[in-house]
Amino acid sequence: MQVFLLFSATVLIWGSTWIAVKLHLGVVDPSVSAFYRNAIAALVLFAWCRYKNLSLNFPLRDHFGFLLLGFFLFSGNYYLVYQATGMLTSGLVAVAFSTIVFFNIFTGRIILGNKTRLPALLGALIGVGGIALVFSAELNGISFADDSVRGLLLALLATFLASMGSITATWMSTRRQLPVVQYNAWGMFYGCCLLFLVALFSGKTFDYEYTLQYSAALLYLAVFGTALGFGFYLRLLELIGPDKGGYTFLIFPIVALLISTVFESYQWTLNAFAGLGLIAAGSILALRSKTPAQVASASNSD
């Protein structure tokens, strides 16, 4: 039940952030907006730790891990996503990010030594194929005549960094036994500092768009999309591993489309419905399969 609730909450929250990101683009530079978002999220988590009397004291070597997490998941990934979103439709960004299921499988294999499970790999192939089918019309719009190819490459690089962040978080949870809330807070803090330095040394001005739309989107992205969303996701990685946890990135674009259906009059096509079926089939195949640890546990109990 805990895994189901965490998975559902992550999907619902992140599925609703795509529209907020679009509302966030405009007057303020994307790197500065990402800095504001992380700064607020870090403050929220540090305040929560203070309120709950959770210790924030960790050895120096753990802070190196927090810095890596901040770079992979909360600065490099954020910066590239904001840049790519300005060049691509949200559907193409979703297609790029769906490939995190492959990245998580292979980076988990190389870095953590996790076994590559055939159901997870087949589920990833089916699910990503479904995402591509849902957004097939937008994929056909990729052209070297504009920035779409560059945007797609940036989105794929952002996906790789997000995968490395997932692996880093899994390592901290399972190998270092660090508490999710605290290392999440420190990761966001370091990510915030890195984004500040990028904006500062690239000559960006720290403007602010004094509109209800921008402020509401910023608060939603910071509190829900970042502080809560990543907290749920990182706890999920701790429980089921990065290969299965990556399937949140396959499903939340569908939530985004459902929201778009209501607010942007998105028109569902036969391809979209067929893709939805493939995503469901791939996710069920992968998520219902047992991890090697679960298989070993079942064998021991017998």
C-alpha positions as a printed Julia matrix, in Angstrom:
302×3 Matrix{Float64}:
  0.0     0.0     0.0
  2.86    2.39    0.8
  4.45    1.75   -2.6
  1.11    2.26   -4.34
  0.48    5.54   -2.53
  3.99    6.84   -3.2
  3.84    5.84   -6.85
  0.39    7.38   -7.34
  1.3    10.62   -5.55
  4.49   11.03   -7.59
  2.67   10.43  -10.87
 -0.2    12.78  -10.03
  2.06   15.59   -8.83
  4.56   15.4   -11.67
  1.81   14.92  -14.22
  0.42   18.29  -13.19
  3.75   20.14  -13.3
  4.09   20.27  -17.1
  1.48   22.99  -17.43
  3.03   24.85  -14.49
  6.44   24.77  -16.22
  4.88   26.25  -19.35
  3.29   29.01  -17.26
  6.7    29.57  -15.69
  8.46   30.39  -18.97
  8.56   33.93  -20.28
 10.01   37.02  -18.62
 12.38   35.34  -16.12
 15.36   33.38  -17.48
 14.83   29.6   -17.12
 17.97   29.11  -15.01
 16.85   31.87  -12.64
 13.35   30.36  -12.38
 14.92   26.99  -11.61
 17.02   28.66   -8.9
 13.93   30.25   -7.32
 12.13   26.9    -7.43
 14.94   25.0    -5.73
 15.56   27.72   -3.15
 11.96   27.66   -1.97
 11.87   23.84   -1.96
 15.09   23.64    0.08
 13.76   26.17    2.59
 10.55   24.17    2.95
 12.45   20.94    3.65
 14.93   22.55    6.06
 12.01   24.12    7.93
 10.31   20.71    8.1
 13.47   19.1     9.45
 13.72   21.82   12.09
 10.05   21.4    13.03
 10.4    17.59   13.33
 13.81   17.82   15.06
 15.48   15.81   12.29
 19.25   16.0    12.42
 20.96   17.71    9.49
 24.5    16.89   10.64
 26.34   14.49    8.35
 30.0    13.63    7.69
 31.88   15.49    4.95
 31.89   12.45    2.65
 28.08   12.41    2.71
 28.04   16.07    1.68
 29.98   15.08   -1.43
 27.12   12.71   -2.23
 24.61   15.48   -1.55
 26.54   17.71   -3.95
 26.39   15.04   -6.65
 22.66   14.64   -6.05
 22.24   18.41   -6.29
 24.11   18.5    -9.58
 22.39   15.53  -11.22
 18.83   15.92  -10.0
 18.34   19.51   -8.89
 20.53   21.73  -11.07
 21.88   20.17  -14.27
 18.65   18.28  -14.88
 16.48   21.31  -14.06
 18.49   23.72  -16.17
 18.38   21.47  -19.23
 14.67   20.71  -18.81
 13.82   24.41  -18.74
 15.96   25.01  -21.81
 14.44   22.06  -23.7
 10.87   23.03  -22.76
 11.43   26.39  -24.44
 12.32   24.61  -27.71
  9.94   21.64  -27.67
  6.33   20.84  -27.0
  5.67   19.25  -23.61
  4.87   16.0   -25.44
  8.36   15.72  -26.92
  9.93   16.44  -23.54
  7.76   13.66  -22.11
  8.96   11.26  -24.83
 12.57   12.08  -24.01
 12.04   11.62  -20.28
 10.28    8.3   -20.74
 13.67    6.87  -21.74
 14.77    7.18  -18.1
 13.47    3.63  -17.63
 16.33    2.45  -19.89
 18.87    4.76  -18.29
 17.9     3.57  -14.8
 18.17   -0.09  -15.79
 21.62    0.27  -17.32
 23.12    2.8   -14.89
 21.82    0.69  -12.02
 23.53   -2.31  -13.58
 26.86   -0.52  -14.09
 27.06    1.54  -10.89
 25.05   -0.4    -8.31
 25.55   -3.88   -9.75
 21.8    -4.5   -10.02
 20.76   -7.4   -12.19
 19.0    -6.57  -15.46
 15.6    -8.23  -15.28
 14.0    -9.27  -18.55
 10.44   -8.2   -17.55
 11.72   -4.71  -16.69
 13.54   -4.42  -20.01
 10.56   -5.69  -22.02
  8.21   -3.45  -20.06
 10.46   -0.47  -20.81
 10.47   -1.23  -24.54
  6.69   -1.58  -24.63
  6.07    1.47  -22.45
  8.42    3.82  -24.32
  6.89    2.57  -27.57
  3.52    3.56  -26.16
  4.76    7.04  -25.25
  6.16    7.46  -28.76
  2.8     6.39  -30.2
  0.87    8.83  -28.0
  3.06   11.7   -29.17
  3.67   10.42  -32.72
  2.33   13.58  -34.33
  4.77   15.72  -32.36
  7.64   13.36  -33.14
  6.91   13.89  -36.83
  7.42   17.6   -36.25
 11.11   17.25  -35.35
 13.21   19.08  -37.92
 16.79   20.27  -38.39
 15.33   23.53  -39.69
 14.51   24.72  -36.15
 15.66   24.1   -32.57
 13.63   20.92  -32.1
 16.56   18.52  -32.59
 18.75   20.55  -30.23
 15.91   20.66  -27.72
 15.45   16.89  -27.95
 19.17   16.29  -27.34
 19.06   18.62  -24.32
 16.02   16.74  -22.98
 17.82   13.4   -23.4
 20.87   14.76  -21.59
 18.59   16.02  -18.81
 17.08   12.53  -18.63
 20.52   10.96  -18.26
 21.37   13.37  -15.43
 18.04   12.58  -13.74
 18.88    8.88  -13.99
 22.29    9.47  -12.41
 20.52   11.39   -9.66
 18.18    8.44   -9.12
 21.15    6.08   -8.84
 22.93    8.45   -6.44
 19.82    8.66   -4.25
 19.41    4.88   -4.28
 23.03    4.46   -3.23
 22.58    6.92   -0.34
 19.4     5.16    0.83
 20.49    1.56    0.51
 24.27    1.65    0.88
 24.74    4.59    3.26
 21.36    4.16    5.01
 20.73    7.92    4.95
 17.24    9.33    5.66
 15.41   10.53    2.55
 14.08   13.83    3.9
 17.47   15.08    5.07
 19.53   14.07    2.02
 16.76   15.41   -0.2
 16.97   18.77    1.61
 20.75   18.94    1.29
 20.61   17.88   -2.37
 18.17   20.68   -3.14
 20.35   23.15   -1.23
 23.44   22.27   -3.26
 21.41   22.24   -6.47
 20.15   25.7    -5.59
 23.72   26.96   -5.03
 24.89   25.51   -8.36
 22.0    27.11  -10.24
 22.79   30.44   -8.58
 26.42   30.22   -9.74
 25.38   29.28  -13.3
 22.99   32.22  -13.51
 25.51   34.59  -11.93
 28.51   33.72  -14.1
 26.45   33.56  -17.3
 25.36   37.15  -16.74
 21.69   36.44  -16.02
 19.69   39.03  -14.13
 17.64   37.88  -11.15
 14.36   39.34  -12.36
 10.96   38.4   -11.05
  7.65   38.39  -12.87
  5.2    40.02  -10.48
  2.1    38.25  -11.75
 -0.28   35.84  -10.08
  0.35   33.29  -12.83
  4.12   33.21  -12.36
  4.01   33.29   -8.55
  1.37   30.55   -8.32
  3.28   28.36  -10.78
  6.53   28.95   -8.86
  5.02   27.99   -5.5
  3.31   24.92   -6.93
  6.49   23.73   -8.64
  8.62   24.39   -5.55
  6.37   22.93   -2.84
  4.55   20.16   -4.7
  6.65   19.44   -7.8
  9.99   19.56   -5.98
  9.81   19.28   -2.17
  6.96   16.74   -2.07
  7.28   15.16   -5.53
 10.96   14.31   -5.2
 10.5    13.27   -1.59
  7.92   10.69   -2.69
 10.02    9.61   -5.67
 13.24    9.15   -3.68
 11.41    7.15   -1.0
  9.94    5.03   -3.81
 13.45    4.37   -5.16
 14.47    3.2    -1.7
 11.6     0.7    -1.61
 11.48   -0.69   -5.16
 14.72    0.39   -6.81
 15.49    2.74   -9.73
 14.45    0.32  -12.48
 10.86    0.15  -11.26
 10.78    3.69   -9.89
 11.6     5.01  -13.35
  8.15    3.94  -14.54
  6.7     7.04  -12.91
  8.2     8.9   -15.88
  6.22    6.67  -18.26
  2.88    7.24  -16.59
  2.83   10.88  -15.5
  2.76   12.23  -19.1
 -0.64   10.54  -19.39
 -1.81   12.5   -16.34
 -0.51   15.62  -18.07
 -2.59   14.77  -21.16
 -5.71   14.22  -19.07
 -5.21   17.66  -17.55
 -4.56   19.08  -21.0
 -7.81   17.52  -22.18
 -9.68   19.63  -19.64
 -7.76   22.9   -19.83
 -6.26   22.89  -23.34
 -8.86   20.85  -25.28
 -6.41   18.09  -26.14
 -7.97   15.76  -28.73
 -7.42   12.04  -28.17
 -6.64   10.02  -31.3
 -6.57    6.32  -32.09
 -2.77    6.39  -31.79
 -3.05    8.01  -28.37
 -5.45    5.34  -27.09
 -3.27    2.56  -28.53
 -0.2     4.12  -26.92
 -2.03    4.34  -23.62
 -2.68    0.6   -23.8
  0.99   -0.13  -24.47
  2.09    2.07  -21.57
 -0.3     0.24  -19.24
  0.85   -3.17  -20.5
  4.54   -2.34  -20.2
  4.17   -0.86  -16.74
  2.14   -3.8   -15.43
  4.67   -6.27  -16.86
  7.59   -4.55  -15.16
  6.0    -3.48  -11.89
  4.39   -6.84  -11.14
  7.65   -8.71  -11.61
  9.69   -9.48   -8.51
 13.12   -8.03   -7.91
 15.98  -10.44   -7.19
 15.81   -9.44   -3.51
 12.12  -10.32   -3.37
 12.78  -13.67   -5.05
 15.54  -14.44   -2.54
 13.3   -13.42    0.36
 10.51  -15.69   -0.87
 12.94  -18.6    -1.23
 14.28  -18.11    2.28
 10.78  -18.05    3.74
 10.02  -21.35    2.05
